[in-house]
Amino acid sequence: MANAEFTNLDADGLRAYMHSHQENEYLLIDVRQHEEYQAGHIAGARLLPLGELSARIGELPVDRDVIFY
């Protein structure tokens, strides 16, 4: 596995990050359940429920930041 760096962001930190980066530089992953995602999510976020993450980790890009919420 490549060297990975992890950073915790609060809501304001995420807003600042999104404001200072192009959408093609990161991928937002919503780890909630389908019903929660349907009820509302951050624009552009992709649904990947937490329970499926380990089985689907290979679907995530390695060439950009991945942000889980």
mmCIF file of the N, C-alpha and C atoms, coordinates in Angstrom:
data_MODEL
# 
_entry.id   MODEL 
# 
loop_
_atom_site.group_PDB 
_atom_site.id 
_atom_site.type_symbol 
_atom_site.label_atom_id 
_atom_site.label_alt_id 
_atom_site.label_comp_id 
_atom_site.label_asym_id 
_atom_site.label_entity_id 
_atom_site.label_seq_id 
_atom_site.pdbx_PDB_ins_code 
_atom_site.Cartn_x 
_atom_site.Cartn_y 
_atom_site.Cartn_z 
_atom_site.occupancy 
_atom_site.B_iso_or_equiv 
_atom_site.pdbx_formal_charge 
_atom_site.auth_seq_id 
_atom_site.auth_comp_id 
_atom_site.auth_asym_id 
_atom_site.auth_atom_id 
_atom_site.pdbx_PDB_model_num 
ATOM 1   N N  . MET A 1 1  ? 0.842   -1.179 0.000  1.00 0.00 ? 1  MET A N  1 
ATOM 2   C CA . MET A 1 1  ? 0.000   0.000  0.000  1.00 0.00 ? 1  MET A CA 1 
ATOM 3   C C  . MET A 1 1  ? 0.885   1.239  0.000  1.00 0.00 ? 1  MET A C  1 
ATOM 4   N N  . ALA A 1 2  ? 0.460   2.233  -0.742 1.00 0.00 ? 2  ALA A N  1 
ATOM 5   C CA . ALA A 1 2  ? 1.208   3.486  -0.814 1.00 0.00 ? 2  ALA A CA 1 
ATOM 6   C C  . ALA A 1 2  ? 1.124   4.216  0.520  1.00 0.00 ? 2  ALA A C  1 
ATOM 7   N N  . ASN A 1 3  ? 2.050   5.118  0.727  1.00 0.00 ? 3  ASN A N  1 
ATOM 8   C CA . ASN A 1 3  ? 2.039   5.928  1.934  1.00 0.00 ? 3  ASN A CA 1 
ATOM 9   C C  . ASN A 1 3  ? 0.797   6.806  1.923  1.00 0.00 ? 3  ASN A C  1 
ATOM 10  N N  . ALA A 1 4  ? -0.039  6.695  2.913  1.00 0.00 ? 4  ALA A N  1 
ATOM 11  C CA . ALA A 1 4  ? -1.283  7.454  2.981  1.00 0.00 ? 4  ALA A CA 1 
ATOM 12  C C  . ALA A 1 4  ? -1.210  8.443  4.132  1.00 0.00 ? 4  ALA A C  1 
ATOM 13  N N  . GLU A 1 5  ? -1.854  9.559  3.937  1.00 0.00 ? 5  GLU A N  1 
ATOM 14  C CA . GLU A 1 5  ? -1.932  10.583 4.970  1.00 0.00 ? 5  GLU A CA 1 
ATOM 15  C C  . GLU A 1 5  ? -3.400  10.798 5.292  1.00 0.00 ? 5  GLU A C  1 
ATOM 16  N N  . PHE A 1 6  ? -3.713  10.887 6.569  1.00 0.00 ? 6  PHE A N  1 
ATOM 17  C CA . PHE A 1 6  ? -5.085  11.078 6.999  1.00 0.00 ? 6  PHE A CA 1 
ATOM 18  C C  . PHE A 1 6  ? -5.190  12.378 7.776  1.00 0.00 ? 6  PHE A C  1 
ATOM 19  N N  . THR A 1 7  ? -6.252  13.115 7.516  1.00 0.00 ? 7  THR A N  1 
ATOM 20  C CA . THR A 1 7  ? -6.511  14.365 8.217  1.00 0.00 ? 7  THR A CA 1 
ATOM 21  C C  . THR A 1 7  ? -7.972  14.402 8.605  1.00 0.00 ? 7  THR A C  1 
ATOM 22  N N  . ASN A 1 8  ? -8.256  14.762 9.833  1.00 0.00 ? 8  ASN A N  1 
ATOM 23  C CA . ASN A 1 8  ? -9.636  14.950 10.269 1.00 0.00 ? 8  ASN A CA 1 
ATOM 24  C C  . ASN A 1 8  ? -10.035 16.393 9.996  1.00 0.00 ? 8  ASN A C  1 
ATOM 25  N N  . LEU A 1 9  ? -11.218 16.571 9.413  1.00 0.00 ? 9  LEU A N  1 
ATOM 26  C CA . LEU A 1 9  ? -11.739 17.902 9.138  1.00 0.00 ? 9  LEU A CA 1 
ATOM 27  C C  . LEU A 1 9  ? -13.089 18.061 9.810  1.00 0.00 ? 9  LEU A C  1 
ATOM 28  N N  . ASP A 1 10 ? -13.347 19.263 10.302 1.00 0.00 ? 10 ASP A N  1 
ATOM 29  C CA . ASP A 1 10 ? -14.703 19.556 10.750 1.00 0.00 ? 10 ASP A CA 1 
ATOM 30  C C  . ASP A 1 10 ? -15.442 20.168 9.556  1.00 0.00 ? 10 ASP A C  1 
ATOM 31  N N  . ALA A 1 11 ? -16.694 20.538 9.735  1.00 0.00 ? 11 ALA A N  1 
ATOM 32  C CA . ALA A 1 11 ? -17.499 21.066 8.629  1.00 0.00 ? 11 ALA A CA 1 
ATOM 33  C C  . ALA A 1 11 ? -16.857 22.305 8.001  1.00 0.00 ? 11 ALA A C  1 
ATOM 34  N N  . ASP A 1 12 ? -16.338 23.194 8.824  1.00 0.00 ? 12 ASP A N  1 
ATOM 35  C CA . ASP A 1 12 ? -15.697 24.398 8.284  1.00 0.00 ? 12 ASP A CA 1 
ATOM 36  C C  . ASP A 1 12 ? -14.431 24.051 7.512  1.00 0.00 ? 12 ASP A C  1 
ATOM 37  N N  . GLY A 1 13 ? -13.675 23.083 8.016  1.00 0.00 ? 13 GLY A N  1 
ATOM 38  C CA . GLY A 1 13 ? -12.468 22.650 7.318  1.00 0.00 ? 13 GLY A CA 1 
ATOM 39  C C  . GLY A 1 13 ? -12.788 22.035 5.967  1.00 0.00 ? 13 GLY A C  1 
ATOM 40  N N  . LEU A 1 14 ? -13.867 21.255 5.909  1.00 0.00 ? 14 LEU A N  1 
ATOM 41  C CA . LEU A 1 14 ? -14.275 20.666 4.636  1.00 0.00 ? 14 LEU A CA 1 
ATOM 42  C C  . LEU A 1 14 ? -14.709 21.744 3.653  1.00 0.00 ? 14 LEU A C  1 
ATOM 43  N N  . ARG A 1 15 ? -15.480 22.702 4.127  1.00 0.00 ? 15 ARG A N  1 
ATOM 44  C CA . ARG A 1 15 ? -15.899 23.809 3.250  1.00 0.00 ? 15 ARG A CA 1 
ATOM 45  C C  . ARG A 1 15 ? -14.679 24.539 2.699  1.00 0.00 ? 15 ARG A C  1 
ATOM 46  N N  . ALA A 1 16 ? -13.714 24.819 3.539  1.00 0.00 ? 16 ALA A N  1 
ATOM 47  C CA . ALA A 1 16 ? -12.501 25.518 3.103  1.00 0.00 ? 16 ALA A CA 1 
ATOM 48  C C  . ALA A 1 16 ? -11.730 24.672 2.090  1.00 0.00 ? 16 ALA A C  1 
ATOM 49  N N  . TYR A 1 17 ? -11.615 23.373 2.358  1.00 0.00 ? 17 TYR A N  1 
ATOM 50  C CA . TYR A 1 17 ? -10.922 22.473 1.432  1.00 0.00 ? 17 TYR A CA 1 
ATOM 51  C C  . TYR A 1 17 ? -11.615 22.485 0.066  1.00 0.00 ? 17 TYR A C  1 
ATOM 52  N N  . MET A 1 18 ? -12.934 22.318 0.070  1.00 0.00 ? 18 MET A N  1 
ATOM 53  C CA . MET A 1 18 ? -13.683 22.274 -1.182 1.00 0.00 ? 18 MET A CA 1 
ATOM 54  C C  . MET A 1 18 ? -13.588 23.595 -1.938 1.00 0.00 ? 18 MET A C  1 
ATOM 55  N N  . HIS A 1 19 ? -13.544 24.695 -1.207 1.00 0.00 ? 19 HIS A N  1 
ATOM 56  C CA . HIS A 1 19 ? -13.438 26.010 -1.828 1.00 0.00 ? 19 HIS A CA 1 
ATOM 57  C C  . HIS A 1 19 ? -12.065 26.226 -2.485 1.00 0.00 ? 19 HIS A C  1 
ATOM 58  N N  . SER A 1 20 ? -11.042 25.622 -1.921 1.00 0.00 ? 20 SER A N  1 
ATOM 59  C CA . SER A 1 20 ? -9.680  25.852 -2.410 1.00 0.00 ? 20 SER A CA 1 
ATOM 60  C C  . SER A 1 20 ? -9.175  24.774 -3.375 1.00 0.00 ? 20 SER A C  1 
ATOM 61  N N  . HIS A 1 21 ? -10.019 23.794 -3.699 1.00 0.00 ? 21 HIS A N  1 
ATOM 62  C CA . HIS A 1 21 ? -9.632  22.717 -4.610 1.00 0.00 ? 21 HIS A CA 1 
ATOM 63  C C  . HIS A 1 21 ? -10.666 22.542 -5.713 1.00 0.00 ? 21 HIS A C  1 
ATOM 64  N N  . GLN A 1 22 ? -10.222 22.103 -6.873 1.00 0.00 ? 22 GLN A N  1 
ATOM 65  C CA . GLN A 1 22 ? -11.118 21.773 -7.973 1.00 0.00 ? 22 GLN A CA 1 
ATOM 66  C C  . GLN A 1 22 ? -11.798 20.442 -7.671 1.00 0.00 ? 22 GLN A C  1 
ATOM 67  N N  . GLU A 1 23 ? -13.025 20.250 -8.174 1.00 0.00 ? 23 GLU A N  1 
ATOM 68  C CA . GLU A 1 23 ? -13.760 19.003 -7.916 1.00 0.00 ? 23 GLU A CA 1 
ATOM 69  C C  . GLU A 1 23 ? -13.024 17.769 -8.415 1.00 0.00 ? 23 GLU A C  1 
ATOM 70  N N  . ASN A 1 24 ? -12.222 17.902 -9.457 1.00 0.00 ? 24 ASN A N  1 
ATOM 71  C CA . ASN A 1 24 ? -11.496 16.734 -9.988 1.00 0.00 ? 24 ASN A CA 1 
ATOM 72  C C  . ASN A 1 24 ? -10.260 16.387 -9.166 1.00 0.00 ? 24 ASN A C  1 
ATOM 73  N N  . GLU A 1 25 ? -9.992  17.144 -8.098 1.00 0.00 ? 25 GLU A N  1 
ATOM 74  C CA . GLU A 1 25 ? -8.854  16.871 -7.230 1.00 0.00 ? 25 GLU A CA 1 
ATOM 75  C C  . GLU A 1 25 ? -9.219  15.987 -6.042 1.00 0.00 ? 25 GLU A C  1 
ATOM 76  N N  . TYR A 1 26 ? -10.512 15.747 -5.828 1.00 0.00 ? 26 TYR A N  1 
ATOM 77  C CA . TYR A 1 26 ? -10.938 14.964 -4.679 1.00 0.00 ? 26 TYR A CA 1 
ATOM 78  C C  . TYR A 1 26 ? -12.221 14.204 -4.998 1.00 0.00 ? 26 TYR A C  1 
ATOM 79  N N  . LEU A 1 27 ? -12.533 13.241 -4.152 1.00 0.00 ? 27 LEU A N  1 
ATOM 80  C CA . LEU A 1 27 ? -13.768 12.484 -4.261 1.00 0.00 ? 27 LEU A CA 1 
ATOM 81  C C  . LEU A 1 27 ? -14.414 12.444 -2.887 1.00 0.00 ? 27 LEU A C  1 
ATOM 82  N N  . LEU A 1 28 ? -15.667 12.868 -2.804 1.00 0.00 ? 28 LEU A N  1 
ATOM 83  C CA . LEU A 1 28 ? -16.421 12.812 -1.559 1.00 0.00 ? 28 LEU A CA 1 
ATOM 84  C C  . LEU A 1 28 ? -17.144 11.476 -1.491 1.00 0.00 ? 28 LEU A C  1 
ATOM 85  N N  . ILE A 1 29 ? -16.986 10.782 -0.377 1.00 0.00 ? 29 ILE A N  1 
ATOM 86  C CA . ILE A 1 29 ? -17.642 9.495  -0.162 1.00 0.00 ? 29 ILE A CA 1 
ATOM 87  C C  . ILE A 1 29 ? -18.568 9.616  1.050  1.00 0.00 ? 29 ILE A C  1 
ATOM 88  N N  . ASP A 1 30 ? -19.849 9.394  0.832  1.00 0.00 ? 30 ASP A N  1 
ATOM 89  C CA . ASP A 1 30 ? -20.842 9.384  1.902  1.00 0.00 ? 30 ASP A CA 1 
ATOM 90  C C  . ASP A 1 30 ? -20.959 7.944  2.387  1.00 0.00 ? 30 ASP A C  1 
ATOM 91  N N  . VAL A 1 31 ? -20.615 7.681  3.635  1.00 0.00 ? 31 VAL A N  1 
ATOM 92  C CA . VAL A 1 31 ? -20.575 6.312  4.158  1.00 0.00 ? 31 VAL A CA 1 
ATOM 93  C C  . VAL A 1 31 ? -21.856 5.915  4.899  1.00 0.00 ? 31 VAL A C  1 
ATOM 94  N N  . ARG A 1 32 ? -22.881 6.732  4.778  1.00 0.00 ? 32 ARG A N  1 
ATOM 95  C CA . ARG A 1 32 ? -24.146 6.403  5.447  1.00 0.00 ? 32 ARG A CA 1 
ATOM 96  C C  . ARG A 1 32 ? -24.922 5.371  4.622  1.00 0.00 ? 32 ARG A C  1 
ATOM 97  N N  . GLN A 1 33 ? -26.101 5.022  5.076  1.00 0.00 ? 33 GLN A N  1 
ATOM 98  C CA . GLN A 1 33 ? -26.958 4.072  4.379  1.00 0.00 ? 33 GLN A CA 1 
ATOM 99  C C  . GLN A 1 33 ? -27.724 4.766  3.252  1.00 0.00 ? 33 GLN A C  1 
ATOM 100 N N  . HIS A 1 34 ? -28.215 3.956  2.307  1.00 0.00 ? 34 HIS A N  1 
ATOM 101 C CA . HIS A 1 34 ? -28.903 4.467  1.121  1.00 0.00 ? 34 HIS A CA 1 
ATOM 102 C C  . HIS A 1 34 ? -30.023 5.451  1.479  1.00 0.00 ? 34 HIS A C  1 
ATOM 103 N N  . GLU A 1 35 ? -30.825 5.115  2.468  1.00 0.00 ? 35 GLU A N  1 
ATOM 104 C CA . GLU A 1 35 ? -31.949 5.967  2.847  1.00 0.00 ? 35 GLU A CA 1 
ATOM 105 C C  . GLU A 1 35 ? -31.469 7.326  3.350  1.00 0.00 ? 35 GLU A C  1 
ATOM 106 N N  . GLU A 1 36 ? -30.394 7.322  4.111  1.00 0.00 ? 36 GLU A N  1 
ATOM 107 C CA . GLU A 1 36 ? -29.842 8.574  4.627  1.00 0.00 ? 36 GLU A CA 1 
ATOM 108 C C  . GLU A 1 36 ? -29.286 9.421  3.485  1.00 0.00 ? 36 GLU A C  1 
ATOM 109 N N  . TYR A 1 37 ? -28.610 8.773  2.550  1.00 0.00 ? 37 TYR A N  1 
ATOM 110 C CA . TYR A 1 37 ? -28.058 9.464  1.382  1.00 0.00 ? 37 TYR A CA 1 
ATOM 111 C C  . TYR A 1 37 ? -29.180 10.093 0.562  1.00 0.00 ? 37 TYR A C  1 
ATOM 112 N N  . GLN A 1 38 ? -30.248 9.326  0.342  1.00 0.00 ? 38 GLN A N  1 
ATOM 113 C CA . GLN A 1 38 ? -31.388 9.825  -0.436 1.00 0.00 ? 38 GLN A CA 1 
ATOM 114 C C  . GLN A 1 38 ? -32.041 11.020 0.250  1.00 0.00 ? 38 GLN A C  1 
ATOM 115 N N  . ALA A 1 39 ? -32.048 11.044 1.567  1.00 0.00 ? 39 ALA A N  1 
ATOM 116 C CA . ALA A 1 39 ? -32.670 12.133 2.312  1.00 0.00 ? 39 ALA A CA 1 
ATOM 117 C C  . ALA A 1 39 ? -31.892 13.438 2.174  1.00 0.00 ? 39 ALA A C  1 
ATOM 118 N N  . GLY A 1 40 ? -30.610 13.357 1.836  1.00 0.00 ? 40 GLY A N  1 
ATOM 119 C CA . GLY A 1 40 ? -29.790 14.545 1.653  1.00 0.00 ? 40 GLY A CA 1 
ATOM 120 C C  . GLY A 1 40 ? -28.320 14.222 1.751  1.00 0.00 ? 40 GLY A C  1 
ATOM 121 N N  . HIS A 1 41 ? -27.545 14.820 0.853  1.00 0.00 ? 41 HIS A N  1 
ATOM 122 C CA . HIS A 1 41 ? -26.096 14.602 0.850  1.00 0.00 ? 41 HIS A CA 1 
ATOM 123 C C  . HIS A 1 41 ? -25.408 15.804 0.217  1.00 0.00 ? 41 HIS A C  1 
ATOM 124 N N  . ILE A 1 42 ? -24.113 15.881 0.398  1.00 0.00 ? 42 ILE A N  1 
ATOM 125 C CA . ILE A 1 42 ? -23.323 16.953 -0.198 1.00 0.00 ? 42 ILE A CA 1 
ATOM 126 C C  . ILE A 1 42 ? -23.293 16.738 -1.707 1.00 0.00 ? 42 ILE A C  1 
ATOM 127 N N  . ALA A 1 43 ? -23.537 17.793 -2.455 1.00 0.00 ? 43 ALA A N  1 
ATOM 128 C CA . ALA A 1 43 ? -23.538 17.700 -3.918 1.00 0.00 ? 43 ALA A CA 1 
ATOM 129 C C  . ALA A 1 43 ? -22.229 17.102 -4.415 1.00 0.00 ? 43 ALA A C  1 
ATOM 130 N N  . GLY A 1 44 ? -22.332 16.137 -5.303 1.00 0.00 ? 44 GLY A N  1 
ATOM 131 C CA . GLY A 1 44 ? -21.155 15.493 -5.869 1.00 0.00 ? 44 GLY A CA 1 
ATOM 132 C C  . GLY A 1 44 ? -20.659 14.289 -5.088 1.00 0.00 ? 44 GLY A C  1 
ATOM 133 N N  . ALA A 1 45 ? -21.241 14.044 -3.913 1.00 0.00 ? 45 ALA A N  1 
ATOM 134 C CA . ALA A 1 45 ? -20.798 12.911 -3.089 1.00 0.00 ? 45 ALA A CA 1 
ATOM 135 C C  . ALA A 1 45 ? -21.273 11.596 -3.691 1.00 0.00 ? 45 ALA A C  1 
ATOM 136 N N  . ARG A 1 46 ? -20.451 10.587 -3.524 1.00 0.00 ? 46 ARG A N  1 
ATOM 137 C CA . ARG A 1 46 ? -20.768 9.232  -3.986 1.00 0.00 ? 46 ARG A CA 1 
ATOM 138 C C  . ARG A 1 46 ? -21.102 8.379  -2.772 1.00 0.00 ? 46 ARG A C  1 
ATOM 139 N N  . LEU A 1 47 ? -22.140 7.572  -2.890 1.00 0.00 ? 47 LEU A N  1 
ATOM 140 C CA . LEU A 1 47 ? -22.543 6.702  -1.791 1.00 0.00 ? 47 LEU A CA 1 
ATOM 141 C C  . LEU A 1 47 ? -21.700 5.438  -1.773 1.00 0.00 ? 47 LEU A C  1 
ATOM 142 N N  . LEU A 1 48 ? -21.123 5.143  -0.620 1.00 0.00 ? 48 LEU A N  1 
ATOM 143 C CA . LEU A 1 48 ? -20.393 3.898  -0.384 1.00 0.00 ? 48 LEU A CA 1 
ATOM 144 C C  . LEU A 1 48 ? -20.578 3.575  1.097  1.00 0.00 ? 48 LEU A C  1 
ATOM 145 N N  . PRO A 1 49 ? -21.665 2.845  1.426  1.00 0.00 ? 49 PRO A N  1 
ATOM 146 C CA . PRO A 1 49 ? -21.960 2.571  2.837  1.00 0.00 ? 49 PRO A CA 1 
ATOM 147 C C  . PRO A 1 49 ? -20.763 1.964  3.565  1.00 0.00 ? 49 PRO A C  1 
ATOM 148 N N  . LEU A 1 50 ? -20.585 2.366  4.789  1.00 0.00 ? 50 LEU A N  1 
ATOM 149 C CA . LEU A 1 50 ? -19.442 1.942  5.590  1.00 0.00 ? 50 LEU A CA 1 
ATOM 150 C C  . LEU A 1 50 ? -19.307 0.428  5.637  1.00 0.00 ? 50 LEU A C  1 
ATOM 151 N N  . GLY A 1 51 ? -20.411 -0.280 5.720  1.00 0.00 ? 51 GLY A N  1 
ATOM 152 C CA . GLY A 1 51 ? -20.371 -1.733 5.774  1.00 0.00 ? 51 GLY A CA 1 
ATOM 153 C C  . GLY A 1 51 ? -19.832 -2.383 4.514  1.00 0.00 ? 51 GLY A C  1 
ATOM 154 N N  . GLU A 1 52 ? -19.821 -1.652 3.396  1.00 0.00 ? 52 GLU A N  1 
ATOM 155 C CA . GLU A 1 52 ? -19.320 -2.171 2.118  1.00 0.00 ? 52 GLU A CA 1 
ATOM 156 C C  . GLU A 1 52 ? -17.899 -1.699 1.802  1.00 0.00 ? 52 GLU A C  1 
ATOM 157 N N  . LEU A 1 53 ? -17.391 -0.798 2.607  1.00 0.00 ? 53 LEU A N  1 
ATOM 158 C CA . LEU A 1 53 ? -16.113 -0.151 2.299  1.00 0.00 ? 53 LEU A CA 1 
ATOM 159 C C  . LEU A 1 53 ? -14.964 -1.130 2.109  1.00 0.00 ? 53 LEU A C  1 
ATOM 160 N N  . SER A 1 54 ? -14.786 -2.070 3.011  1.00 0.00 ? 54 SER A N  1 
ATOM 161 C CA . SER A 1 54 ? -13.642 -2.972 2.886  1.00 0.00 ? 54 SER A CA 1 
ATOM 162 C C  . SER A 1 54 ? -13.713 -3.814 1.623  1.00 0.00 ? 54 SER A C  1 
ATOM 163 N N  . ALA A 1 55 ? -14.904 -4.206 1.200  1.00 0.00 ? 55 ALA A N  1 
ATOM 164 C CA . ALA A 1 55 ? -15.049 -5.016 -0.010 1.00 0.00 ? 55 ALA A CA 1 
ATOM 165 C C  . ALA A 1 55 ? -14.896 -4.191 -1.282 1.00 0.00 ? 55 ALA A C  1 
ATOM 166 N N  . ARG A 1 56 ? -15.109 -2.884 -1.190 1.00 0.00 ? 56 ARG A N  1 
ATOM 167 C CA . ARG A 1 56 ? -15.099 -2.035 -2.387 1.00 0.00 ? 56 ARG A CA 1 
ATOM 168 C C  . ARG A 1 56 ? -13.951 -1.026 -2.405 1.00 0.00 ? 56 ARG A C  1 
ATOM 169 N N  . ILE A 1 57 ? -12.985 -1.187 -1.505 1.00 0.00 ? 57 ILE A N  1 
ATOM 170 C CA . ILE A 1 57 ? -11.888 -0.226 -1.385 1.00 0.00 ? 57 ILE A CA 1 
ATOM 171 C C  . ILE A 1 57 ? -11.126 -0.057 -2.703 1.00 0.00 ? 57 ILE A C  1 
ATOM 172 N N  . GLY A 1 58 ? -11.079 -1.091 -3.513 1.00 0.00 ? 58 GLY A N  1 
ATOM 173 C CA . GLY A 1 58 ? -10.388 -1.019 -4.797 1.00 0.00 ? 58 GLY A CA 1 
ATOM 174 C C  . GLY A 1 58 ? -11.037 -0.083 -5.797 1.00 0.00 ? 58 GLY A C  1 
ATOM 175 N N  . GLU A 1 59 ? -12.267 0.334  -5.551 1.00 0.00 ? 59 GLU A N  1 
ATOM 176 C CA . GLU A 1 59 ? -12.970 1.263  -6.435 1.00 0.00 ? 59 GLU A CA 1 
ATOM 177 C C  . GLU A 1 59 ? -12.521 2.709  -6.235 1.00 0.00 ? 59 GLU A C  1 
ATOM 178 N N  . LEU A 1 60 ? -11.811 2.961  -5.158 1.00 0.00 ? 60 LEU A N  1 
ATOM 179 C CA . LEU A 1 60 ? -11.421 4.334  -4.838 1.00 0.00 ? 60 LEU A CA 1 
ATOM 180 C C  . LEU A 1 60 ? -10.185 4.747  -5.628 1.00 0.00 ? 60 LEU A C  1 
ATOM 181 N N  . PRO A 1 61 ? -10.153 5.996  -6.069 1.00 0.00 ? 61 PRO A N  1 
ATOM 182 C CA . PRO A 1 61 ? -8.998  6.468  -6.832 1.00 0.00 ? 61 PRO A CA 1 
ATOM 183 C C  . PRO A 1 61 ? -7.756  6.604  -5.959 1.00 0.00 ? 61 PRO A C  1 
ATOM 184 N N  . VAL A 1 62 ? -6.598  6.432  -6.565 1.00 0.00 ? 62 VAL A N  1 
ATOM 185 C CA . VAL A 1 62 ? -5.338  6.613  -5.845 1.00 0.00 ? 62 VAL A CA 1 
ATOM 186 C C  . VAL A 1 62 ? -4.646  7.906  -6.262 1.00 0.00 ? 62 VAL A C  1 
ATOM 187 N N  . ASP A 1 63 ? -5.216  8.589  -7.239 1.00 0.00 ? 63 ASP A N  1 
ATOM 188 C CA . ASP A 1 63 ? -4.586  9.790  -7.790 1.00 0.00 ? 63 ASP A CA 1 
ATOM 189 C C  . ASP A 1 63 ? -5.220  11.081 -7.311 1.00 0.00 ? 63 ASP A C  1 
ATOM 190 N N  . ARG A 1 64 ? -6.090  11.006 -6.315 1.00 0.00 ? 64 ARG A N  1 
ATOM 191 C CA . ARG A 1 64 ? -6.689  12.219 -5.759 1.00 0.00 ? 64 ARG A CA 1 
ATOM 192 C C  . ARG A 1 64 ? -7.105  11.972 -4.316 1.00 0.00 ? 64 ARG A C  1 
ATOM 193 N N  . ASP A 1 65 ? -7.406  13.041 -3.610 1.00 0.00 ? 65 ASP A N  1 
ATOM 194 C CA . ASP A 1 65 ? -7.829  12.932 -2.222 1.00 0.00 ? 65 ASP A CA 1 
ATOM 195 C C  . ASP A 1 65 ? -9.203  12.275 -2.155 1.00 0.00 ? 65 ASP A C  1 
ATOM 196 N N  . VAL A 1 66 ? -9.395  11.430 -1.166 1.00 0.00 ? 66 VAL A N  1 
ATOM 197 C CA . VAL A 1 66 ? -10.686 10.809 -0.910 1.00 0.00 ? 66 VAL A CA 1 
ATOM 198 C C  . VAL A 1 66 ? -11.154 11.302 0.458  1.00 0.00 ? 66 VAL A C  1 
ATOM 199 N N  . ILE A 1 67 ? -12.359 11.867 0.490  1.00 0.00 ? 67 ILE A N  1 
ATOM 200 C CA . ILE A 1 67 ? -12.896 12.435 1.714  1.00 0.00 ? 67 ILE A CA 1 
ATOM 201 C C  . ILE A 1 67 ? -14.121 11.635 2.107  1.00 0.00 ? 67 ILE A C  1 
ATOM 202 N N  . PHE A 1 68 ? -14.083 11.035 3.289  1.00 0.00 ? 68 PHE A N  1 
ATOM 203 C CA . PHE A 1 68 ? -15.186 10.243 3.799  1.00 0.00 ? 68 PHE A CA 1 
ATOM 204 C C  . PHE A 1 68 ? -15.981 11.074 4.798  1.00 0.00 ? 68 PHE A C  1 
ATOM 205 N N  . TYR A 1 69 ? -17.295 10.975 4.700  1.00 0.00 ? 69 TYR A N  1 
ATOM 206 C CA . TYR A 1 69 ? -18.142 11.600 5.731  1.00 0.00 ? 69 TYR A CA 1 
ATOM 207 C C  . TYR A 1 69 ? -19.380 10.762 5.956  1.00 0.00 ? 69 TYR A C  1 
# 
